[in-house]
Amino acid sequence: MNGSRIVGEVRVVGAGLLGASVGLGLRAKGVDVIVHDSSPANLNLAIDYGAGRLAKDTDNPTLIVVAVPPDVTAAVIAAELAAYPDALVTDVASVKVAPLAELREAGADTDRYIGSHPLAGRERGGAISARADLFIGRPWVITPHDSMPLGQVGVIEDLVLDLGAVPVTMSAEQHDSSVALVSHVPQVIASLLASRLNAAPESAMSLSGQGLRDTTRIASSDPELWVQILGANSRDVVQILRAYRDDLDGVINALERPSARGARRAVAEALSAGNTGVARIPGKHGQDRRFGQLVVMVDDKPGELARLLTEIGAAGVNMEDLRLEHSPGAQIGLAEISVLTEVEERLAAELEAGGWKIAGAWK
Amino acid sequence: MNGSRIVGEVRVVGAGLLGASVGLGLRAKGVDVIVHDSSPANLNLAIDYGAGRLAKDTDNPTLIVVAVPPDVTAAVIAAELAAYPDALVTDVASVKVAPLAELREAGADTDRYIGSHPLAGRERGGAISARADLFIGRPWVITPHDSMPLGQVGVIEDLVLDLGAVPVTMSAEQHDSSVALVSHVPQVIASLLASRLNAAPESAMSLSGQGLRDTTRIASSDPELWVQILGANSRDVVQILRAYRDDLDGVINALERPSARGARRAVAEALSAGNTGVARIPGKHGQDRRFGQLVVMVDDKPGELARLLTEIGAAGVNMEDLRLEHSPGAQIGLAEISVLTEVEERLAAELEAGGWKIAGAWK
């Protein structure tokens, strides 16, 4: 156990996935964590899990972390600011402009509030999924604002670093427009695509491949939470969705008369713009290196993939990414392994010498 | 080497990824494969790879497989029907209504033609990526039509089975509307989403997560090929895209005034419809069983994942799926392992006993 950067008590309000995970992570660093939740059942569960202790009259927290649904975030922040006049307050909601604006409207003491947002979580939430390591290596955005002394940002940075996350500082406006693009709009797009499948015949579904699975995976997210997120960031989300719709209209118009002059060019340009856009997404470790991919055939039986990875490890090669791909009806899987391009050829040769079938290799 | 079901010579026209892979797969079964390509360079490459031999005047193929771009598929089929009056001809294009209609218009001998379509391939194509096992376990749609004796379908089925694929029979119309939904529309949706990233600031891109990566992965596909596919299946694609746009308009309207009466319900219903839609996608092996997922922390160094999978194998558990997840800046990965629900608890207990950290488990 390493010591914490955070000094003093930390009060966590809201014992869901994020709140309970903050509690578990800080407790692992030896911090005295107080947990509170409006639901006694949730609270007891989180305390049983070791996320912290019950509040006492003598509590004097340095920092309060509000981890409640977006809809009630501002009200809870305001109540905590009033109840603990010496504490700095942050929150972990997925939107940052709306809570600050609401607090200002309500005349809350915003010079003790700094919003933040860990880019962490999963499709399924709840305290039952909480874990001390939820935030390790994830970006955690901190959004300072004018009405507070900048020095206090350091306290939030200590929290982020204690939890193993990577602090990223930007304005609330920058944050909201960024997550609209990389998180909120993709959610809408994927959900609408998946909803098209409701009317499909079974025979069509049987032709589903990895492309459909990938494009719709996040459509299994919790509607209740996402309604709140989308509602609170509607301005930025709508702006991007409108531009998306205009592009979509362009493709629809072109495909309505695919042999008309310019139609093919319009579709080709839309597809090419997708090529350049997707290339901008940072890969593993946020770096811009190029990786090669090896596709290796693996029998679908216990131990086969382990045997493959043992040989890769024995070759001294670190996989940058791994993906196992299956087809309906197949008793064979394809393991797609990303490795640094400089070791790719050597690894392919060693695996083939070991009897593995390399199904393909691309840069 | 097992013997082939196919009897006689097979001529493959077009030595790209699919054609060369058909050649390699049939040659592995001992079939005499003739390869042809309008590009001598492509042809020589495919022959060097072992996909078949050069054509001779004495060739008398039983079956001809046309594997050329969609735009020229019908013309090449017609030429092959004329050149080899005893052969049955199939093609592997991603659309099936258009080639048959074009052939009929041109007065071709369609009673010797049966279209087909293997649901196989990758974002990157070319003979250089060809492999004998490309089709193993994949669905391969066969589209019989009225103007031909049904008995000949058996020859195409032999081809499909020789290549290890799973024959699926449906009409050309059924095929085209099915792939419009599960393949062509997702391509458009993903490309348009990825193209939104072109204007994003670096700071926004640094917040990218697995959700964005998944929803946009196929946006790296080849625009030239996809323009042809979308153009040839424009009617079915446009129909679905229009319904998608209507749904999108509904969400945009709701988010333009998120606190208006009914707005939240509209957004919630769109998200819920996504939940039920994505649940219809068949999982591994095309079966409907429910799997549990274990998320295990894995240090990002050579051999760690292998060690994990070895222990899973030693526990006698077969992974149904595996996904490795990374975060920017993280030196730790999360391995998300799908296993049958009946072994999930036991495996979690055994792994934890072995010192692994289970980060979460959901049904």
Chai-1 contact restraints between the chains, C-beta under 6 A:
chainA,res_idxA,chainB,res_idxB,connection_type,confidence,min_distance_angstrom,max_distance_angstrom,comment,restraint_id
A,L119,B,L207,contact,1.0,0.0,6.0,A-B,restraint_1
A,L119,B,G209,contact,1.0,0.0,6.0,A-B,restraint_2
A,R124,B,W362,contact,1.0,0.0,6.0,A-B,restraint_3
A,S129,B,G360,contact,1.0,0.0,6.0,A-B,restraint_4
A,R131,B,A359,contact,1.0,0.0,6.0,A-B,restraint_5
A,I136,B,I332,contact,1.0,0.0,6.0,A-B,restraint_6
A,G137,B,S327,contact,1.0,0.0,6.0,A-B,restraint_7
A,G137,B,G329,contact,1.0,0.0,6.0,A-B,restraint_8
A,G137,B,A330,contact,1.0,0.0,6.0,A-B,restraint_9
A,G137,B,I332,contact,1.0,0.0,6.0,A-B,restraint_10
A,R138,B,S327,contact,1.0,0.0,6.0,A-B,restraint_11
A,P139,B,L207,contact,1.0,0.0,6.0,A-B,restraint_12
A,V166,B,G329,contact,1.0,0.0,6.0,A-B,restraint_13
A,M170,B,S203,contact,1.0,0.0,6.0,A-B,restraint_14
A,S178,B,A204,contact,1.0,0.0,6.0,A-B,restraint_15
A,S178,B,L207,contact,1.0,0.0,6.0,A-B,restraint_16
A,L181,B,A200,contact,1.0,0.0,6.0,A-B,restraint_17
A,L181,B,A204,contact,1.0,0.0,6.0,A-B,restraint_18
A,V182,B,A204,contact,1.0,0.0,6.0,A-B,restraint_19
A,V182,B,L207,contact,1.0,0.0,6.0,A-B,restraint_20
A,V182,B,S208,contact,1.0,0.0,6.0,A-B,restraint_21
A,V182,B,L212,contact,1.0,0.0,6.0,A-B,restraint_22
A,P186,B,G211,contact,1.0,0.0,6.0,A-B,restraint_23
A,P186,B,L212,contact,1.0,0.0,6.0,A-B,restraint_24
A,P186,B,T215,contact,1.0,0.0,6.0,A-B,restraint_25
A,V188,B,V251,contact,1.0,0.0,6.0,A-B,restraint_26
A,I189,B,L193,contact,1.0,0.0,6.0,A-B,restraint_27
A,A190,B,T215,contact,1.0,0.0,6.0,A-B,restraint_28
A,S191,B,A270,contact,1.0,0.0,6.0,A-B,restraint_29
A,S191,B,L271,contact,1.0,0.0,6.0,A-B,restraint_30
A,S191,B,G274,contact,1.0,0.0,6.0,A-B,restraint_31
A,L192,B,Y244,contact,1.0,0.0,6.0,A-B,restraint_32
A,L192,B,D247,contact,1.0,0.0,6.0,A-B,restraint_33
A,L192,B,L248,contact,1.0,0.0,6.0,A-B,restraint_34
A,L193,B,I189,contact,1.0,0.0,6.0,A-B,restraint_35
A,A194,B,G274,contact,1.0,0.0,6.0,A-B,restraint_36
A,A194,B,G277,contact,1.0,0.0,6.0,A-B,restraint_37
A,A194,B,V278,contact,1.0,0.0,6.0,A-B,restraint_38
A,S195,B,A273,contact,1.0,0.0,6.0,A-B,restraint_39
A,S195,B,G274,contact,1.0,0.0,6.0,A-B,restraint_40
A,S195,B,G277,contact,1.0,0.0,6.0,A-B,restraint_41
A,L197,B,G277,contact,1.0,0.0,6.0,A-B,restraint_42
A,L197,B,R280,contact,1.0,0.0,6.0,A-B,restraint_43
A,N198,B,T276,contact,1.0,0.0,6.0,A-B,restraint_44
A,N198,B,G277,contact,1.0,0.0,6.0,A-B,restraint_45
A,A200,B,L181,contact,1.0,0.0,6.0,A-B,restraint_46
A,S203,B,M170,contact,1.0,0.0,6.0,A-B,restraint_47
A,A204,B,S178,contact,1.0,0.0,6.0,A-B,restraint_48
A,A204,B,L181,contact,1.0,0.0,6.0,A-B,restraint_49
A,A204,B,V182,contact,1.0,0.0,6.0,A-B,restraint_50
A,M205,B,R280,contact,1.0,0.0,6.0,A-B,restraint_51
A,L207,B,L119,contact,1.0,0.0,6.0,A-B,restraint_52
A,L207,B,P139,contact,1.0,0.0,6.0,A-B,restraint_53
A,L207,B,S178,contact,1.0,0.0,6.0,A-B,restraint_54
A,L207,B,V182,contact,1.0,0.0,6.0,A-B,restraint_55
A,S208,B,V182,contact,1.0,0.0,6.0,A-B,restraint_56
A,S208,B,I281,contact,1.0,0.0,6.0,A-B,restraint_57
A,G209,B,L119,contact,1.0,0.0,6.0,A-B,restraint_58
A,G211,B,P186,contact,1.0,0.0,6.0,A-B,restraint_59
A,G211,B,I218,contact,1.0,0.0,6.0,A-B,restraint_60
A,L212,B,V182,contact,1.0,0.0,6.0,A-B,restraint_61
A,L212,B,P186,contact,1.0,0.0,6.0,A-B,restraint_62
A,R213,B,I281,contact,1.0,0.0,6.0,A-B,restraint_63
A,D214,B,D214,contact,1.0,0.0,6.0,A-B,restraint_64
A,D214,B,R217,contact,1.0,0.0,6.0,A-B,restraint_65
A,T215,B,P186,contact,1.0,0.0,6.0,A-B,restraint_66
A,T215,B,A190,contact,1.0,0.0,6.0,A-B,restraint_67
A,T215,B,T215,contact,1.0,0.0,6.0,A-B,restraint_68
A,T216,B,V278,contact,1.0,0.0,6.0,A-B,restraint_69
A,R217,B,D214,contact,1.0,0.0,6.0,A-B,restraint_70
A,I218,B,G211,contact,1.0,0.0,6.0,A-B,restraint_71
A,A219,B,G274,contact,1.0,0.0,6.0,A-B,restraint_72
A,A219,B,V278,contact,1.0,0.0,6.0,A-B,restraint_73
A,S220,B,N275,contact,1.0,0.0,6.0,A-B,restraint_74
A,S220,B,V278,contact,1.0,0.0,6.0,A-B,restraint_75
A,P223,B,A268,contact,1.0,0.0,6.0,A-B,restraint_76
A,P223,B,L271,contact,1.0,0.0,6.0,A-B,restraint_77
A,P223,B,S272,contact,1.0,0.0,6.0,A-B,restraint_78
A,W226,B,L271,contact,1.0,0.0,6.0,A-B,restraint_79
A,V227,B,R264,contact,1.0,0.0,6.0,A-B,restraint_80
A,V227,B,V267,contact,1.0,0.0,6.0,A-B,restraint_81
A,V227,B,A268,contact,1.0,0.0,6.0,A-B,restraint_82
A,L230,B,V267,contact,1.0,0.0,6.0,A-B,restraint_83
A,G231,B,P258,contact,1.0,0.0,6.0,A-B,restraint_84
A,S234,B,L255,contact,1.0,0.0,6.0,A-B,restraint_85
A,S234,B,P258,contact,1.0,0.0,6.0,A-B,restraint_86
A,V237,B,L255,contact,1.0,0.0,6.0,A-B,restraint_87
A,V238,B,I252,contact,1.0,0.0,6.0,A-B,restraint_88
A,V238,B,L255,contact,1.0,0.0,6.0,A-B,restraint_89
A,V238,B,E256,contact,1.0,0.0,6.0,A-B,restraint_90
A,L241,B,I252,contact,1.0,0.0,6.0,A-B,restraint_91
A,Y244,B,L192,contact,1.0,0.0,6.0,A-B,restraint_92
A,R245,B,L248,contact,1.0,0.0,6.0,A-B,restraint_93
A,D247,B,L192,contact,1.0,0.0,6.0,A-B,restraint_94
A,L248,B,L192,contact,1.0,0.0,6.0,A-B,restraint_95
A,L248,B,R245,contact,1.0,0.0,6.0,A-B,restraint_96
A,V251,B,V188,contact,1.0,0.0,6.0,A-B,restraint_97
A,I252,B,V238,contact,1.0,0.0,6.0,A-B,restraint_98
A,I252,B,L241,contact,1.0,0.0,6.0,A-B,restraint_99
A,L255,B,S234,contact,1.0,0.0,6.0,A-B,restraint_100
A,L255,B,V237,contact,1.0,0.0,6.0,A-B,restraint_101
A,L255,B,V238,contact,1.0,0.0,6.0,A-B,restraint_102
A,E256,B,V238,contact,1.0,0.0,6.0,A-B,restraint_103
A,P258,B,G231,contact,1.0,0.0,6.0,A-B,restraint_104
A,P258,B,S234,contact,1.0,0.0,6.0,A-B,restraint_105
A,R264,B,V227,contact,1.0,0.0,6.0,A-B,restraint_106
A,V267,B,V227,contact,1.0,0.0,6.0,A-B,restraint_107
A,V267,B,L230,contact,1.0,0.0,6.0,A-B,restraint_108
A,A268,B,P223,contact,1.0,0.0,6.0,A-B,restraint_109
A,A268,B,V227,contact,1.0,0.0,6.0,A-B,restraint_110
A,A270,B,S191,contact,1.0,0.0,6.0,A-B,restraint_111
A,L271,B,S191,contact,1.0,0.0,6.0,A-B,restraint_112
A,L271,B,P223,contact,1.0,0.0,6.0,A-B,restraint_113
A,L271,B,W226,contact,1.0,0.0,6.0,A-B,restraint_114
A,S272,B,P223,contact,1.0,0.0,6.0,A-B,restraint_115
A,A273,B,S195,contact,1.0,0.0,6.0,A-B,restraint_116
A,G274,B,S191,contact,1.0,0.0,6.0,A-B,restraint_117
A,G274,B,A194,contact,1.0,0.0,6.0,A-B,restraint_118
A,G274,B,S195,contact,1.0,0.0,6.0,A-B,restraint_119
A,G274,B,A219,contact,1.0,0.0,6.0,A-B,restraint_120
A,N275,B,S220,contact,1.0,0.0,6.0,A-B,restraint_121
A,T276,B,N198,contact,1.0,0.0,6.0,A-B,restraint_122
A,G277,B,A194,contact,1.0,0.0,6.0,A-B,restraint_123
A,G277,B,S195,contact,1.0,0.0,6.0,A-B,restraint_124
A,G277,B,L197,contact,1.0,0.0,6.0,A-B,restraint_125
A,G277,B,N198,contact,1.0,0.0,6.0,A-B,restraint_126
A,V278,B,A194,contact,1.0,0.0,6.0,A-B,restraint_127
A,V278,B,T216,contact,1.0,0.0,6.0,A-B,restraint_128
A,V278,B,A219,contact,1.0,0.0,6.0,A-B,restraint_129
A,V278,B,S220,contact,1.0,0.0,6.0,A-B,restraint_130
A,R280,B,L197,contact,1.0,0.0,6.0,A-B,restraint_131
A,R280,B,M205,contact,1.0,0.0,6.0,A-B,restraint_132
A,I281,B,S208,contact,1.0,0.0,6.0,A-B,restraint_133
A,I281,B,R213,contact,1.0,0.0,6.0,A-B,restraint_134
A,P282,B,P328,contact,1.0,0.0,6.0,A-B,restraint_135
A,K284,B,H326,contact,1.0,0.0,6.0,A-B,restraint_136
A,G286,B,P328,contact,1.0,0.0,6.0,A-B,restraint_137
A,G286,B,G329,contact,1.0,0.0,6.0,A-B,restraint_138
A,P302,B,G313,contact,1.0,0.0,6.0,A-B,restraint_139
A,P302,B,N318,contact,1.0,0.0,6.0,A-B,restraint_140
A,G303,B,G313,contact,1.0,0.0,6.0,A-B,restraint_141
A,L305,B,L309,contact,1.0,0.0,6.0,A-B,restraint_142
A,A306,B,A306,contact,1.0,0.0,6.0,A-B,restraint_143
A,A306,B,L309,contact,1.0,0.0,6.0,A-B,restraint_144
A,A306,B,T310,contact,1.0,0.0,6.0,A-B,restraint_145
A,A306,B,G313,contact,1.0,0.0,6.0,A-B,restraint_146
A,L309,B,L305,contact,1.0,0.0,6.0,A-B,restraint_147
A,L309,B,A306,contact,1.0,0.0,6.0,A-B,restraint_148
A,L309,B,L309,contact,1.0,0.0,6.0,A-B,restraint_149
A,T310,B,A306,contact,1.0,0.0,6.0,A-B,restraint_150
A,G313,B,P302,contact,1.0,0.0,6.0,A-B,restraint_151
A,G313,B,G303,contact,1.0,0.0,6.0,A-B,restraint_152
A,G313,B,A306,contact,1.0,0.0,6.0,A-B,restraint_153
A,N318,B,P302,contact,1.0,0.0,6.0,A-B,restraint_154
A,D321,B,L324,contact,1.0,0.0,6.0,A-B,restraint_155
A,L322,B,L324,contact,1.0,0.0,6.0,A-B,restraint_156
A,L324,B,D321,contact,1.0,0.0,6.0,A-B,restraint_157
A,L324,B,L322,contact,1.0,0.0,6.0,A-B,restraint_158
A,H326,B,K284,contact,1.0,0.0,6.0,A-B,restraint_159
A,S327,B,G137,contact,1.0,0.0,6.0,A-B,restraint_160
A,S327,B,R138,contact,1.0,0.0,6.0,A-B,restraint_161
A,P328,B,P282,contact,1.0,0.0,6.0,A-B,restraint_162
A,P328,B,G286,contact,1.0,0.0,6.0,A-B,restraint_163
A,G329,B,G137,contact,1.0,0.0,6.0,A-B,restraint_164
A,G329,B,V166,contact,1.0,0.0,6.0,A-B,restraint_165
A,G329,B,G286,contact,1.0,0.0,6.0,A-B,restraint_166
A,A330,B,G137,contact,1.0,0.0,6.0,A-B,restraint_167
A,I332,B,I136,contact,1.0,0.0,6.0,A-B,restraint_168
A,I332,B,G137,contact,1.0,0.0,6.0,A-B,restraint_169
A,A359,B,R131,contact,1.0,0.0,6.0,A-B,restraint_170
A,A359,B,D133,contact,1.0,0.0,6.0,A-B,restraint_171
A,G360,B,S129,contact,1.0,0.0,6.0,A-B,restraint_172
A,G360,B,R131,contact,1.0,0.0,6.0,A-B,restraint_173
A,W362,B,R124,contact,1.0,0.0,6.0,A-B,restraint_174
